Amino acid sequence: MSDDATAFVPGHITGFFSAHPDDDPAVAGSRGAGLTLSHGVTVTVEPAAESVVCLDGEVVEMPPVADVLQRLGVSATVRAESELPLGAGFGVSGAMALGTALAANSVFGCARSENELVTVAHEAEVRAGTGLGDVVAQARGGMPIRVEPGAPAYGRMDGIPARPRVEYVAFGGLSTAEILSGDTTTLTAAGEAALGELRTEPTLERFVAESRQFARDADLLTERVEAALEDVRDGGGDGSMAMLGETVFAVGTGLSDAGYDPESCRVHAAGATLQRE
């Protein structure tokens, strides 16, 4: 058992998705597509008598992380640092769960495989109601297409071979749990239609276009997001809304060109990685 270990997990923006619940959290998940970000979450785990979770120096309640520690049978201090806002559609809770699984496995010698650790984190997110597909996407990296839902043993992944610059502006958060616990019939139909179109033409441009159409068809656009997207389009750029948050993302310099002051990063080339042990 080492003193501590650190993992990095890329942020993840979902462009569109369809919800596929199941009594088994390993089978439950979502189909859809998104992009992982070079901005992400760094998670450090060290043994402790009682488990404590901190995000950017503040003690927080993070049910998926607590679930991961319980499933691994360990107690630890988990310290996470991120430039991404929580609850705004960047997969921060999923990143913290996955980073905790990877780092705790190293610290405590749990001897779990990567797929097993991804499954532990995915199940924790599903049980908490904080996400359906972020963890499997963050484990893969790039621009993942979630062809079939669920943890690695059940899900099937593909991807778009592109690594663009990404700009984003977060206006606020939306409740993932509240949206997923409601009627998702319209949302799922829109997500399935978008996935079908993207798989026919798996390009960056098609991904953004289908994401934007999904946001409209699923009736998820807020006034601020819609106004920003119109500004981006008027400026000759392209973008959409992050699911699920009041966040606009654009490829290239779309938000800068439209007069906003966005954060900027790139699509992350790889998935979650153990950095130090």
Secondary structure, DSSP 8 states (H G I E B T S, - for coil): --S-EEEEEEEEEEEEEEEE--SSTTT-EEEEEEEEEEEEEEEEEEE-SS-EEEETTEE---HHHHHHHHHHT--EEEEEEESS-TTSSS-HHHHHHHHHHHHHHHHHT----HHHHHHHHHHHHHHHTS-SSHHHHHHH-SEEEEEE-SSTTT-EEEEE----EEEEEEEEE--HHHHHHS--HHHHHHHHHHHHHHHHS-SHHHHHHHHHHHHHHTT---HHHHHHHHHHHHTT--EEE-BTEEEEEEETTHHHHTT---EEEEB-SS--EEEE-
